[in-house]
Amino acid sequence: NHTTVVEFVLLGLTDSRRLEIILFLFLVIAYFLILLGNITVISITSVNHFLQTPMYYFLRNFALLEITFTSTFIPSILYSLLTERKMISLPGCFLQMLLFFYLGTCTFFHVATMSFDRYVAICHPLHYTTIMNNRFCLQLVLACWTVSFLLMFPPTIMIVQLPFCGPNVMNHFYCDTSLLLQLSCTDTAFIEGLMLIVLIIIIPGTLMITAVSYGCIIITILHIPSSTGRKKAFSTCSAHLMVVMIFYSTCIYRYIRPAQRGGQDSDKVLSFFFSVVTQMLNPYIYSLRNNQVKQALK
């Protein structure tokens, strides 16, 4: 009853029309590559008998997650760049915020799950099929989706119930939680504290699982007697770690620190890296580089 704002203005990544055209073309290509790469992963791992393993089961779910995650904001950015309309309705903004952070949280848990899967496969190969059976894999995937929902749903529902009396301008390209809290015309200290606790559980928590898993993998690789085997294993792990480091470092700097009043341009760049660039690289780094996938595609 106290809400007077009916829509928000998203300033986007730039106010230069020339740069907007370049950005539009880049995002069209990036979104096409994200869809193409992930649909290929889902298709090939579903129909090929030799790819019916736990690793590719997780990669298939991860590919589906990436498609849904990027689809929550990239089409709206493209529409905004094409039409120069920067407004988003209040319900649309809330829905985008809820889906973005729910699916983003799922991404962290899926990365940690895939790291654990690789740890078991490399460090405990004799027990791999026993530990990573179909039932346990399904439980892990369901846990990712369920825990993400339980963590993100309470604070986002609190944000939806906040009054917004103006101003209504966000210096971002999607509806960001921290900026929404700044635009509310009531005290949001409790929600900000709750969000920080949730984000600390999600980002450093899953990072710890990922780091420990890859740490054990690297130690195991160092004990491989064959130099060729070590080189091949390190090549795969280094590519995975590069994507993980970009993803986590940008998210930690963006969210595990006090929000800057009004939003900063640097925040938009960091958000662009973890929400677009890493998502574009993931299917090609995690799946399409694998020899098994290449052979299946042939």
C-alpha positions as CSV (number, residue, x, y, z in Angstrom):
1,N,0.0,0.0,0.0
2,H,3.0,2.3,0.5
3,T,4.6,1.5,-2.9
4,T,4.5,4.3,-5.4
5,V,7.2,3.1,-7.8
6,V,5.6,1.0,-10.6
7,E,8.8,0.5,-12.7
8,F,12.6,0.7,-12.4
9,V,15.1,2.2,-14.8
10,L,18.1,0.1,-15.6
11,L,21.0,2.3,-16.8
12,G,22.7,-0.7,-18.5
13,L,26.4,-1.2,-19.2
14,T,27.0,2.1,-21.1
15,D,25.2,5.3,-22.1
16,S,27.0,5.5,-25.4
17,R,24.8,4.5,-28.4
18,R,27.9,3.3,-30.4
19,L,29.1,1.1,-27.5
20,E,25.5,-0.2,-27.1
21,I,25.5,-1.5,-30.7
22,I,28.9,-3.2,-30.2
23,L,27.6,-4.7,-26.9
24,F,24.4,-5.8,-28.6
25,L,26.4,-7.7,-31.2
26,F,28.7,-9.3,-28.6
27,L,25.8,-10.4,-26.5
28,V,24.0,-11.9,-29.5
29,I,27.1,-14.0,-30.3
30,A,27.7,-14.8,-26.6
31,Y,24.1,-15.9,-26.0
32,F,24.1,-18.0,-29.2
33,L,27.4,-19.7,-28.1
34,I,25.9,-20.4,-24.6
35,L,22.8,-21.9,-26.1
36,L,24.6,-23.8,-28.8
37,G,27.3,-25.2,-26.5
38,N,24.9,-26.2,-23.7
39,I,22.2,-27.7,-26.0
40,T,25.0,-29.7,-27.7
41,V,26.1,-31.0,-24.2
42,I,22.6,-31.9,-23.2
43,S,21.9,-33.7,-26.5
44,I,25.1,-35.6,-26.9
45,T,25.2,-36.8,-23.3
46,S,21.6,-37.9,-23.4
47,V,21.8,-40.0,-26.6
48,N,25.3,-41.4,-26.5
49,H,25.6,-44.6,-24.5
50,F,29.3,-44.1,-23.6
51,L,28.5,-40.8,-21.9
52,Q,26.0,-42.2,-19.5
53,T,28.4,-41.6,-16.5
54,P,28.0,-39.5,-13.3
55,M,30.4,-36.9,-14.7
56,Y,28.2,-36.3,-17.8
57,Y,25.0,-36.5,-15.7
58,F,26.3,-33.5,-13.7
59,L,27.5,-31.7,-16.8
60,R,24.0,-32.2,-18.4
61,N,22.3,-30.7,-15.4
62,F,24.9,-27.9,-15.3
63,A,24.2,-27.1,-19.0
64,L,20.5,-26.9,-18.4
65,L,21.2,-24.6,-15.4
66,E,23.3,-22.3,-17.5
67,I,20.7,-22.0,-20.2
68,T,18.0,-21.0,-17.7
69,F,20.3,-18.7,-15.7
70,T,21.5,-16.6,-18.7
71,S,17.9,-16.6,-20.1
72,T,16.8,-14.6,-17.0
73,F,18.6,-11.5,-18.1
74,I,20.3,-11.6,-21.5
75,P,17.1,-11.5,-23.6
76,S,15.9,-8.4,-21.6
77,I,19.3,-6.7,-22.1
78,L,19.1,-7.4,-25.8
79,Y,15.6,-6.0,-25.9
80,S,16.7,-2.9,-24.0
81,L,19.7,-2.3,-26.3
82,L,17.7,-2.8,-29.4
83,T,14.7,-0.6,-28.4
84,E,16.6,1.8,-26.1
85,R,13.9,1.1,-23.5
86,K,15.5,0.8,-20.1
87,M,12.5,0.4,-18.0
88,I,11.4,-2.8,-16.2
89,S,8.2,-3.2,-14.3
90,L,8.1,-3.8,-10.6
91,P,6.9,-7.4,-10.8
92,G,9.3,-8.1,-13.7
93,C,12.2,-6.8,-11.6
94,F,11.3,-8.9,-8.6
95,L,10.9,-12.0,-10.8
96,Q,14.3,-11.4,-12.5
97,M,16.0,-10.9,-9.1
98,L,14.5,-14.1,-7.7
99,L,15.4,-16.2,-10.7
100,F,18.8,-14.7,-11.1
101,F,19.9,-15.3,-7.5
102,Y,18.2,-18.7,-7.2
103,L,19.8,-20.0,-10.4
104,G,23.1,-18.3,-9.6
105,T,23.2,-20.0,-6.2
106,C,22.4,-23.3,-7.9
107,T,25.5,-22.7,-10.1
108,F,27.8,-22.5,-7.1
109,F,26.5,-25.7,-5.7
110,H,26.7,-27.5,-9.0
111,V,30.3,-26.4,-9.5
112,A,31.1,-27.8,-6.0
113,T,29.3,-31.0,-6.8
114,M,31.2,-31.5,-10.1
115,S,34.5,-30.8,-8.2
116,F,33.6,-33.5,-5.7
117,D,32.7,-35.9,-8.5
118,R,36.2,-35.4,-10.1
119,Y,37.8,-35.8,-6.7
120,V,36.2,-39.2,-6.2
121,A,37.0,-40.2,-9.8
122,I,40.7,-39.3,-9.7
123,C,41.5,-39.9,-6.0
124,H,39.4,-43.0,-5.4
125,P,38.9,-44.6,-8.8
126,L,38.3,-48.1,-7.5
127,H,35.3,-46.9,-5.4
128,Y,34.0,-44.4,-7.9
129,T,31.1,-46.4,-9.3
130,T,30.1,-47.6,-5.8
131,I,30.1,-44.1,-4.3
132,M,28.7,-42.1,-7.3
133,N,25.8,-44.4,-8.1
134,N,22.6,-43.2,-9.8
135,R,20.7,-42.7,-6.6
136,F,23.5,-40.6,-4.9
137,C,24.0,-38.5,-8.1
138,L,20.2,-37.7,-8.2
139,Q,20.3,-36.8,-4.5
140,L,23.2,-34.4,-5.0
141,V,21.5,-32.6,-7.9
142,L,18.2,-32.4,-5.9
143,A,20.1,-31.1,-2.9
144,C,21.7,-28.3,-5.1
145,W,18.3,-27.1,-6.2
146,T,16.6,-27.5,-2.8
147,V,19.3,-25.9,-0.7
148,S,19.6,-23.0,-3.1
149,F,15.9,-22.4,-2.8
150,L,15.9,-22.6,1.0
151,L,18.8,-20.1,1.2
152,M,17.6,-17.5,-1.3
153,F,13.8,-17.6,-0.9
154,P,13.5,-16.0,2.6
155,P,15.5,-12.8,1.9
156,T,14.1,-12.3,-1.6
157,I,10.5,-12.6,-0.2
158,M,11.4,-9.9,2.4
159,I,12.7,-7.7,-0.4
160,V,9.5,-8.1,-2.5
161,Q,7.5,-6.9,0.5
162,L,9.5,-3.6,0.9
163,P,8.0,-0.3,0.0
164,F,9.6,1.7,-2.9
165,C,8.8,5.4,-3.0
166,G,11.5,6.6,-5.4
167,P,14.0,7.2,-6.8
168,N,13.7,4.3,-9.2
169,V,17.0,4.3,-11.1
170,M,19.5,1.4,-10.9
171,N,23.0,1.7,-12.2
172,H,23.1,-1.9,-13.5
173,F,21.9,-4.1,-16.3
174,Y,19.7,-6.4,-14.2
175,C,17.7,-6.0,-11.0
176,D,20.4,-6.4,-8.4
177,T,19.5,-7.1,-4.8
178,S,21.9,-4.7,-3.2
179,L,20.7,-1.8,-5.4
180,L,17.0,-2.7,-4.7
181,L,17.7,-2.5,-1.0
182,Q,19.2,1.0,-1.4
183,L,16.1,2.2,-3.3
184,S,13.7,1.1,-0.6
185,C,12.2,3.9,1.6
186,T,12.5,1.9,4.8
187,D,15.3,0.5,7.0
188,T,16.8,-2.6,5.3
189,A,19.7,-3.3,7.8
190,F,18.3,-6.6,8.9
191,I,17.8,-7.9,5.3
192,E,21.3,-6.7,4.3
193,G,22.8,-8.6,7.2
194,L,20.7,-11.7,6.3
195,M,21.8,-11.5,2.7
196,L,25.5,-11.2,3.7
197,I,25.2,-14.3,5.9
198,V,23.5,-16.2,3.1
199,L,26.1,-15.1,0.6
200,I,29.0,-16.1,2.9
201,I,27.4,-19.6,3.2
202,I,27.0,-19.9,-0.5
203,I,30.2,-18.4,-2.0
204,P,33.1,-19.2,0.4
205,G,31.3,-22.4,1.5
206,T,31.1,-23.9,-2.0
207,L,34.6,-22.5,-2.8
208,M,36.0,-24.4,0.2
209,I,34.6,-27.7,-1.2
210,T,35.9,-26.9,-4.7
211,A,39.3,-25.8,-3.5
212,V,39.8,-28.9,-1.3
213,S,38.6,-31.2,-4.1
214,Y,41.0,-29.7,-6.6
215,G,43.8,-29.6,-4.1
216,C,43.5,-33.4,-3.5
217,I,43.2,-33.9,-7.3
218,I,46.5,-32.0,-7.9
219,I,48.3,-34.0,-5.2
220,T,47.1,-37.2,-6.8
221,I,48.2,-36.0,-10.2
222,L,51.7,-35.3,-8.9
223,H,52.0,-38.9,-8.0
224,I,51.2,-40.1,-11.5
225,P,54.4,-41.9,-12.7
226,S,53.9,-41.0,-16.4
227,S,54.9,-37.5,-17.4
228,T,52.4,-37.7,-20.3
229,G,49.6,-38.6,-17.9
230,R,50.6,-35.8,-15.6
231,K,50.7,-33.3,-18.4
232,K,47.2,-34.4,-19.8
233,A,45.7,-34.3,-16.3
234,F,47.1,-30.8,-15.5
235,S,45.9,-29.5,-18.8
236,T,42.3,-30.4,-18.0
237,C,42.5,-29.2,-14.4
238,S,44.2,-25.9,-15.2
239,A,41.4,-25.1,-17.7
240,H,38.7,-25.9,-15.0
241,L,40.6,-23.9,-12.3
242,M,40.9,-20.9,-14.6
243,V,37.1,-20.7,-15.1
244,V,36.5,-21.4,-11.3
245,M,39.0,-18.7,-10.3
246,I,37.4,-16.1,-12.6
247,F,33.9,-17.0,-11.4
248,Y,34.6,-17.0,-7.7
249,S,37.0,-14.1,-7.6
250,T,34.5,-11.8,-9.3
251,C,31.6,-12.9,-7.2
252,I,33.5,-12.6,-3.9
253,Y,34.6,-9.1,-4.7
254,R,31.2,-8.1,-6.0
255,Y,29.1,-9.5,-3.2
256,I,31.2,-10.2,-0.1
257,R,31.8,-6.6,0.7
258,P,29.6,-3.6,1.6
259,A,27.5,-2.4,-1.3
260,Q,28.6,1.0,-2.8
261,R,25.8,3.6,-2.7
262,G,24.2,4.0,-6.0
263,G,26.2,1.2,-7.7
264,Q,29.6,1.5,-9.4
265,D,30.6,0.9,-13.0
266,S,33.2,-1.6,-11.7
267,D,30.4,-3.7,-10.2
268,K,28.7,-3.9,-13.6
269,V,31.9,-5.1,-15.2
270,L,32.4,-7.8,-12.5
271,S,28.8,-8.9,-12.8
272,F,29.2,-9.1,-16.6
273,F,32.3,-11.4,-16.2
274,F,30.7,-13.9,-13.9
275,S,27.2,-13.8,-15.5
276,V,28.1,-13.8,-19.2
277,V,31.8,-14.5,-19.9
278,T,32.3,-17.5,-17.6
279,Q,28.9,-18.9,-18.7
280,M,30.0,-18.7,-22.3
281,L,33.3,-20.5,-21.6
282,N,31.8,-23.3,-19.3
283,P,30.4,-25.7,-21.9
284,Y,33.6,-25.6,-24.0
285,I,35.9,-25.9,-21.0
286,Y,34.0,-28.5,-19.0
287,S,32.6,-30.7,-21.8
288,L,33.3,-30.0,-25.5
289,R,37.1,-30.2,-25.0
290,N,36.8,-33.8,-23.7
291,N,38.0,-36.5,-26.1
292,Q,34.9,-38.6,-25.3
293,V,32.6,-35.8,-26.3
294,K,34.6,-35.0,-29.4
295,Q,34.4,-38.7,-30.4
296,A,30.7,-38.9,-29.7
297,L,30.1,-35.7,-31.8
298,K,32.0,-37.3,-34.7
